[in-house]
Amino acid sequence: MQSHDTVFALSSGRPPAAIAVVRVSGPQTADALAALIGRVPKARHATLATVREPASREAIDQAVVLWFPGPGSETGEDTAEFQLHGGRAVIAAVLKALASVPGCRMAEPGEFTRRAFHKGKLDLTRVEGLADLIAADTDAQRRQALSHLKGLLGDRAEGWRRRLIEAQALVEAGLDFSDEGDVPAGLLAPALAQVTVLRDEIRRALEDGGRGERLRDGFVVAIAGPPNAGKSSLLNRIVRREAAIVSPIPGTTRDVVEVHLDLRGQPVTLLDTAGLRDTDDPVEQEGVRRARERAGGADLVLWVQDAQDRTEVPPEDIRHRAWTVSTKIDLAGARGPAESRIAGRQFFTSAVTGDGIPELLAALQAEAEAQVGVGEPALVVRARHRVALEETAAALDRALAQRTGSDELVAEDLRLAARSLGRLVGRVDVEDILDVIFRDFCIGK
């Protein structure tokens, strides 16, 4: 990516559509506006204009055009938007016209957001929140993503980083400027007191059981069991469509079938897996291997068995996360709708009549809510966040362990902690430390 280029791209959905939005960002944006509409409109005012091909001046479309001069724009650069009629020919002609303007080129994937990040308009956690908001399937995911786009974690991390830099500045001042009259003695103790409070706050943020990651990725439920137990029929009944092939032939399901559900705002991913059995078929063997692997990594396993044959039990490695679902009760004749669910983690269902399915879904929703949570959005929603905060907390632990040791080692561990927090938000600037030192102690006045 060349940051001095001016980039453009279709920013709305796939055509044809009623409206298409083409965005332009970069130093030649004003030139692009002059070339296509003959002027630069008033900033931040919607302007109706005829968009023309720059060389021939042939009219392409009538559009609403907006001009956002930098740095007060979404990307921090000069930016414009063409709100066009959403036909393919119109969009293609406008993109071709923009490409003919010197210094303009098509944007690469994510380049507008990347420019906003480099200009300080977004930190990395907000960028990730934006990506999650676009990908959100449920209200719970949308709320969590929006909170991160608004800075839930980024603002907290910046606050932690500022406090850490202040503590670091105390330690660094005691080391490097101890002969200055403006620097009092005994700065290590108050610095470590701040570090202790900060470390405890970060540890509490990490003690969330991974609910943020679960909500972002979806509560994963694997449907496992022996062949011909009714796993695929159960999946199809739950999702109300033919998502998986159903056949009386054992071993029909070879690969994992993945379906996403919205259970009253809770994202649930159902995995239909191959029947677990010993087989000489190499293709089925691979299916069984994948089934075991996905079931082992799922948050919950529905162990499906024929109500007339309950001899198979879940493998020991997934037994603690397994609910037993007995299927085909319409054939067994053992249970009716009124007693389709019994106490504990056992359910009796029929994919033909639907008996037991509402009870099973209600239990899945309750389990998802219990493990993901329905309260305040989680601070940590990605593995990257967790790793950065764990590295920060570990460095702070080491610094606190050095309270009776070397001040130099304390300072180094605080530097590492600040670097980890900086990586979390994408801003690592060691000059911040010197700024605080000179501001607070007036060194060199």
C-alpha positions as CSV (number, residue, x, y, z in Angstrom):
1,M,0.0,0.0,0.0
2,Q,1.3,3.5,-0.9
3,S,-0.1,6.0,1.6
4,H,0.5,9.0,-0.7
5,D,-1.9,7.5,-3.3
6,T,-5.5,8.4,-3.5
7,V,-7.7,5.4,-3.3
8,F,-11.3,4.7,-4.3
9,A,-13.7,1.8,-4.1
10,L,-17.3,0.7,-4.0
11,S,-18.2,0.9,-0.3
12,S,-21.8,-0.3,-0.5
13,G,-23.2,-3.8,-1.2
14,R,-23.0,-5.8,-4.4
15,P,-24.9,-4.3,-7.4
16,P,-27.5,-3.9,-8.7
17,A,-29.0,-1.8,-5.9
18,A,-31.1,1.3,-5.5
19,I,-28.0,3.3,-4.3
20,A,-24.3,2.7,-4.6
21,V,-21.7,4.5,-2.6
22,V,-18.2,5.0,-4.0
23,R,-15.7,6.4,-1.6
24,V,-12.4,8.3,-2.4
25,S,-9.6,9.1,0.1
26,G,-6.3,10.7,-0.3
27,P,-4.4,13.9,-1.3
28,Q,-5.9,13.9,-4.9
29,T,-9.5,13.7,-3.7
30,A,-10.2,17.3,-4.6
31,D,-8.7,16.8,-8.0
32,A,-10.9,13.8,-8.5
33,L,-14.0,15.8,-7.6
34,A,-13.0,18.6,-10.0
35,A,-12.5,16.1,-12.8
36,L,-15.8,14.3,-12.3
37,I,-18.2,17.0,-11.2
38,G,-16.3,20.2,-12.1
39,R,-15.9,21.6,-8.6
40,V,-15.3,20.8,-5.0
41,P,-18.6,21.1,-3.1
42,K,-19.1,22.8,0.2
43,A,-17.6,20.7,3.0
44,R,-20.0,18.3,4.8
45,H,-23.0,19.4,2.7
46,A,-24.8,17.0,0.4
47,T,-24.6,18.3,-3.2
48,L,-26.5,17.2,-6.2
49,A,-24.2,17.0,-9.2
50,T,-23.8,15.5,-12.6
51,V,-20.9,13.0,-12.7
52,R,-19.1,13.1,-16.0
53,E,-16.3,11.2,-17.7
54,P,-13.2,13.4,-17.3
55,A,-12.0,13.3,-21.0
56,S,-15.2,13.4,-23.0
57,R,-17.4,15.2,-20.4
58,E,-20.1,12.7,-21.2
59,A,-22.7,12.5,-18.4
60,I,-22.5,9.2,-16.4
61,D,-25.1,9.8,-13.7
62,Q,-26.7,12.3,-11.4
63,A,-25.4,11.8,-7.8
64,V,-25.3,13.2,-4.4
65,V,-21.7,14.1,-3.6
66,L,-20.1,14.8,-0.2
67,W,-16.7,16.3,0.5
68,F,-14.9,15.8,3.8
69,P,-11.6,17.6,4.0
70,G,-9.0,16.1,6.3
71,P,-8.1,15.7,9.0
72,G,-11.7,15.9,10.1
73,S,-12.8,12.9,8.1
74,E,-13.3,9.2,8.7
75,T,-9.8,8.3,7.4
76,G,-8.1,11.5,8.5
77,E,-7.4,12.3,4.9
78,D,-9.4,14.3,2.3
79,T,-12.4,12.1,1.6
80,A,-15.3,12.2,-0.8
81,E,-18.4,10.0,-1.4
82,F,-20.4,9.6,-4.6
83,Q,-23.9,8.4,-3.8
84,L,-24.9,7.0,-7.2
85,H,-27.7,5.0,-8.7
86,G,-26.7,1.4,-8.1
87,G,-26.6,-0.1,-11.6
88,R,-23.5,-2.1,-12.6
89,A,-22.9,0.1,-15.7
90,V,-23.0,3.3,-13.6
91,I,-20.6,1.9,-11.0
92,A,-18.2,0.6,-13.6
93,A,-18.2,3.9,-15.4
94,V,-17.5,6.0,-12.3
95,L,-14.7,3.6,-11.1
96,K,-13.1,3.9,-14.6
97,A,-13.4,7.7,-14.5
98,L,-11.7,7.8,-11.1
99,A,-8.9,5.5,-12.3
100,S,-8.2,8.0,-15.1
101,V,-7.4,10.8,-12.5
102,P,-3.6,11.0,-11.9
103,G,-2.6,9.6,-8.6
104,C,-5.8,7.6,-8.1
105,R,-6.1,3.9,-7.9
106,M,-8.4,1.2,-6.6
107,A,-8.2,0.6,-2.9
108,E,-6.9,-2.7,-1.5
109,P,-9.0,-4.7,1.0
110,G,-9.4,-2.8,4.2
111,E,-7.3,0.1,3.1
112,F,-9.7,2.8,4.2
113,T,-9.8,1.4,7.7
114,R,-6.0,1.0,7.7
115,R,-5.6,4.6,6.8
116,A,-7.9,5.6,9.6
117,F,-5.8,3.5,11.9
118,H,-2.5,5.1,10.8
119,K,-4.0,8.6,11.1
120,G,-5.0,7.8,14.7
121,K,-8.8,7.8,14.0
122,L,-9.1,4.2,15.2
123,D,-7.0,2.0,17.4
124,L,-6.7,-1.8,16.7
125,T,-9.4,-2.8,19.1
126,R,-11.9,-0.4,17.3
127,V,-10.8,-1.8,14.0
128,E,-11.5,-5.2,15.2
129,G,-14.9,-4.1,16.6
130,L,-15.8,-2.7,13.2
131,A,-14.9,-6.0,11.6
132,D,-17.0,-7.9,14.2
133,L,-19.9,-5.5,13.7
134,I,-20.0,-6.2,10.0
135,A,-19.8,-9.9,10.7
136,A,-22.4,-10.0,13.5
137,D,-25.2,-12.5,13.1
138,T,-27.1,-11.9,16.3
139,D,-28.2,-8.9,18.5
140,A,-25.8,-10.0,21.3
141,Q,-22.9,-10.1,18.8
142,R,-23.9,-6.7,17.4
143,R,-24.0,-5.1,20.9
144,Q,-20.6,-6.5,21.8
145,A,-19.0,-5.4,18.5
146,L,-20.5,-1.9,18.7
147,S,-19.2,-1.5,22.2
148,H,-15.7,-2.3,21.0
149,L,-16.1,0.0,18.0
150,K,-17.0,2.8,20.5
151,G,-13.8,2.0,22.5
152,L,-14.8,-0.3,25.3
153,L,-11.4,-2.1,25.4
154,G,-9.4,0.5,23.6
155,D,-10.3,3.3,26.0
156,R,-9.7,1.1,29.0
157,A,-6.3,-0.1,27.6
158,E,-5.2,3.5,26.9
159,G,-6.1,4.4,30.4
160,W,-4.1,1.5,31.8
161,R,-1.2,2.5,29.5
162,R,-1.2,6.1,30.7
163,R,-1.2,5.0,34.3
164,L,1.6,2.5,33.6
165,I,3.6,5.2,31.9
166,E,3.2,7.5,34.9
167,A,4.5,4.7,37.2
168,Q,7.3,4.0,34.8
169,A,8.2,7.6,34.7
170,L,8.6,7.6,38.5
171,V,11.0,4.7,38.3
172,E,12.9,6.1,35.4
173,A,13.2,9.5,37.1
174,G,14.6,7.9,40.2
175,L,17.2,6.0,38.1
176,D,18.3,8.6,35.6
177,F,17.8,11.9,37.3
178,S,18.4,11.2,41.0
179,D,20.9,14.0,41.2
180,E,18.3,16.6,40.1
181,G,16.9,18.8,42.9
182,D,13.4,18.6,41.5
183,V,13.3,14.8,41.8
184,P,12.4,13.5,45.3
185,A,13.8,10.3,46.7
186,G,11.8,7.1,47.3
187,L,9.9,7.1,44.1
188,L,9.8,3.2,43.7
189,A,7.2,2.6,46.4
190,P,4.5,4.8,45.1
191,A,5.2,3.6,41.6
192,L,4.7,-0.1,42.6
193,A,1.6,0.8,44.5
194,Q,0.1,2.1,41.2
195,V,1.3,-1.0,39.5
196,T,-0.4,-3.3,42.0
197,V,-3.7,-1.6,41.4
198,L,-3.2,-1.8,37.7
199,R,-2.2,-5.4,37.7
200,D,-5.3,-6.4,39.8
201,E,-7.6,-4.6,37.3
202,I,-6.1,-6.4,34.3
203,R,-6.3,-9.8,36.1
204,R,-10.0,-9.2,36.8
205,A,-10.6,-8.4,33.2
206,L,-9.0,-11.7,32.2
207,E,-11.2,-13.7,34.7
208,D,-14.2,-13.8,32.5
209,G,-14.3,-17.4,31.5
210,G,-13.7,-16.5,27.8
211,R,-17.3,-15.4,27.4
212,G,-16.4,-12.6,25.0
213,E,-14.6,-15.0,22.7
214,R,-17.5,-17.4,22.9
215,L,-20.0,-14.7,22.0
216,R,-17.9,-13.5,19.1
217,D,-17.3,-17.0,17.7
218,G,-20.6,-18.5,18.7
219,F,-21.5,-21.2,21.2
220,V,-20.3,-24.4,19.5
221,V,-22.5,-27.5,19.9
222,A,-21.3,-30.7,18.2
223,I,-23.8,-33.4,17.4
224,A,-22.0,-36.7,17.8
225,G,-22.9,-40.4,18.2
226,P,-22.8,-43.7,16.5
227,P,-23.9,-44.1,12.8
228,N,-27.6,-44.1,12.0
229,A,-28.6,-42.6,15.4
230,G,-30.4,-39.7,13.7
231,K,-27.8,-37.0,14.0
232,S,-28.4,-35.4,10.6
233,S,-32.2,-35.7,11.0
234,L,-32.0,-33.9,14.3
235,L,-29.9,-31.1,12.8
236,N,-32.4,-30.7,9.9
237,R,-35.3,-30.6,12.3
238,I,-33.6,-28.0,14.4
239,V,-32.7,-25.7,11.5
240,R,-35.9,-26.5,9.6
241,R,-34.2,-27.2,6.3
242,E,-32.3,-30.0,4.6
243,A,-28.9,-28.9,5.8
244,A,-27.5,-32.4,6.0
245,I,-28.0,-35.6,3.9
246,V,-30.2,-38.2,5.6
247,S,-29.8,-41.8,4.6
248,P,-30.4,-45.2,6.2
249,I,-26.9,-46.2,5.0
250,P,-24.4,-46.0,7.9
251,G,-21.5,-43.6,7.3
252,T,-23.4,-41.2,5.0
253,T,-22.0,-38.2,6.8
254,R,-18.3,-38.0,6.0
255,D,-17.4,-34.3,6.6
256,V,-18.5,-31.9,9.3
257,V,-21.7,-29.9,8.4
258,E,-21.7,-26.5,10.1
259,V,-24.9,-24.5,10.6
260,H,-25.3,-21.1,12.5
261,L,-28.4,-20.4,14.6
262,D,-29.7,-17.4,16.4
263,L,-31.4,-18.6,19.6
264,R,-33.0,-15.4,20.9
265,G,-29.9,-13.4,20.4
266,Q,-27.4,-16.0,21.3
267,P,-25.2,-17.2,18.5
268,V,-25.0,-21.0,18.3
269,T,-23.0,-23.1,15.8
270,L,-24.3,-26.6,15.3
271,L,-21.8,-29.2,14.0
272,D,-23.2,-32.4,12.4
273,T,-20.4,-35.0,12.5
274,A,-19.7,-38.4,11.1
275,G,-20.9,-41.4,13.1
276,L,-18.2,-42.6,15.5
277,R,-17.2,-46.2,14.7
278,D,-14.3,-48.4,13.6
279,T,-14.2,-48.7,9.8
280,D,-11.8,-49.8,7.1
281,D,-13.0,-47.1,4.7
282,P,-10.2,-44.5,4.5
283,V,-12.6,-41.7,3.7
284,E,-14.9,-42.6,6.5
285,Q,-11.9,-42.9,8.8
286,E,-11.0,-39.3,8.0
287,G,-14.6,-38.3,8.7
288,V,-14.5,-40.0,12.1
289,R,-11.2,-38.3,12.9
290,R,-12.6,-34.9,12.1
291,A,-15.7,-35.7,14.1
292,R,-13.7,-36.6,17.2
293,E,-11.5,-33.5,16.7
294,R,-14.5,-31.1,16.4
295,A,-16.4,-32.7,19.3
296,G,-13.3,-32.4,21.4
297,G,-13.1,-28.6,20.8
298,A,-16.9,-27.9,21.1
299,D,-18.4,-26.1,24.1
300,L,-21.1,-28.7,24.3
301,V,-21.7,-32.2,22.8
302,L,-25.2,-33.6,22.0
303,W,-24.6,-37.3,22.2
304,V,-27.3,-38.8,19.9
305,Q,-28.5,-42.3,20.3
306,D,-31.4,-44.3,19.0
307,A,-34.1,-44.5,21.7
308,Q,-34.4,-48.3,21.0
309,D,-30.6,-48.8,21.4
310,R,-28.9,-46.9,24.2
311,T,-25.8,-49.1,24.5
312,E,-23.4,-46.6,23.1
313,V,-21.9,-44.0,25.5
314,P,-19.9,-40.9,24.8
315,P,-16.1,-41.2,24.7
316,E,-14.5,-40.4,28.0
317,D,-12.8,-37.2,26.7
318,I,-16.2,-35.5,25.9
319,R,-18.4,-37.2,28.5
320,H,-18.2,-34.2,30.9
321,R,-19.5,-31.9,28.2
322,A,-22.2,-34.2,26.7
323,W,-25.9,-34.2,26.9
324,T,-27.7,-37.4,25.9
325,V,-30.3,-37.0,23.1
326,S,-32.4,-40.1,22.4
327,T,-34.0,-40.0,19.0
328,K,-36.7,-41.7,17.0
329,I,-39.1,-41.9,20.0
330,D,-42.0,-42.0,17.4
331,L,-40.7,-45.5,16.5
332,A,-39.9,-46.5,20.0
333,G,-43.2,-45.4,21.4
334,A,-41.6,-44.9,24.7
335,R,-42.2,-41.2,25.2
336,G,-44.8,-38.6,24.3
337,P,-44.6,-34.8,24.1
338,A,-45.6,-34.4,27.7
339,E,-42.5,-36.3,28.9
340,S,-40.1,-35.6,26.1
341,R,-37.5,-34.2,28.5
342,I,-36.5,-35.9,31.7
343,A,-34.4,-34.7,34.6
344,G,-30.7,-34.0,34.1
345,R,-28.9,-33.8,30.8
346,Q,-31.1,-36.3,28.9
347,F,-33.6,-35.5,26.2
348,F,-36.0,-37.6,24.1
349,T,-36.8,-36.4,20.7
350,S,-38.4,-37.2,17.3
351,A,-37.2,-35.5,14.1
352,V,-40.5,-36.7,12.4
353,T,-43.0,-35.4,14.9
354,G,-40.9,-32.7,16.5
355,D,-41.5,-34.0,20.0
356,G,-38.8,-32.9,22.4
357,I,-37.2,-30.4,20.0
358,P,-38.6,-27.2,21.7
359,E,-37.4,-28.4,25.1
360,L,-33.9,-29.2,23.7
361,L,-33.7,-25.7,22.0
362,A,-34.8,-24.0,25.2
363,A,-32.1,-25.9,27.1
364,L,-29.5,-25.0,24.5
365,Q,-30.4,-21.3,24.7
366,A,-30.2,-21.4,28.5
367,E,-26.8,-23.1,28.4
368,A,-25.5,-20.5,25.8
369,E,-26.7,-17.7,28.0
370,A,-25.1,-19.2,31.1
371,Q,-21.7,-19.7,29.4
372,V,-21.7,-16.6,27.2
373,G,-23.6,-14.2,29.5
374,V,-26.3,-11.7,28.8
375,G,-25.0,-8.8,30.9
376,E,-22.4,-6.2,30.1
377,P,-20.3,-6.7,27.0
378,A,-17.0,-8.5,27.7
379,L,-13.7,-6.6,27.5
380,V,-11.7,-9.4,26.0
381,V,-13.2,-10.8,22.8
382,R,-10.2,-12.1,20.8
383,A,-7.3,-14.4,21.6
384,R,-5.0,-11.4,20.6
385,H,-6.5,-9.3,23.4
386,R,-6.1,-12.1,25.9
387,V,-2.5,-12.8,25.0
388,A,-1.5,-9.1,25.2
389,L,-3.2,-8.6,28.5
390,E,-1.7,-11.8,29.9
391,E,1.8,-10.6,28.8
392,T,1.1,-7.3,30.5
393,A,0.0,-8.8,33.7
394,A,3.0,-11.2,33.7
395,A,5.4,-8.3,33.3
396,L,3.7,-6.4,36.1
397,D,3.9,-9.5,38.3
398,R,7.7,-9.7,37.6
399,A,8.1,-6.0,38.4
400,L,6.3,-6.4,41.7
401,A,8.4,-9.3,42.6
402,Q,11.5,-7.1,42.2
403,R,10.3,-4.6,44.8
404,T,13.3,-5.4,47.1
405,G,15.7,-6.1,44.2
406,S,17.0,-4.1,41.3
407,D,15.3,-0.9,40.3
408,E,16.6,-1.4,36.7
409,L,14.8,-4.7,36.5
410,V,11.6,-3.1,37.7
411,A,12.0,-0.5,35.0
412,E,12.6,-3.1,32.3
413,D,9.5,-5.1,33.3
414,L,7.4,-2.0,33.3
415,R,8.7,-1.2,29.8
416,L,7.7,-4.7,28.6
417,A,4.2,-4.2,30.2
418,A,3.8,-0.9,28.4
419,R,4.9,-2.4,25.2
420,S,2.3,-5.2,25.5
421,L,-0.5,-2.7,26.1
422,G,0.8,-0.6,23.2
423,R,0.6,-3.7,21.0
424,L,-3.0,-4.2,22.1
425,V,-4.2,-0.9,20.8
426,G,-1.5,-0.6,18.1
427,R,0.4,2.3,19.5
428,V,3.8,1.8,21.0
429,D,5.6,5.1,21.6
430,V,8.5,5.2,24.2
431,E,8.6,9.0,23.9
432,D,5.5,9.2,26.1
433,I,7.7,8.3,29.1
434,L,10.0,11.2,28.5
435,D,7.1,13.5,28.1
436,V,5.7,12.6,31.5
437,I,9.1,12.9,33.2
438,F,9.8,16.4,31.8
439,R,6.2,17.6,32.5
440,D,6.1,16.4,36.1
441,F,9.6,17.1,37.3
442,C,10.6,20.1,35.2
443,I,14.0,18.6,34.5
444,G,16.4,20.9,32.7
445,K,14.5,24.0,33.4
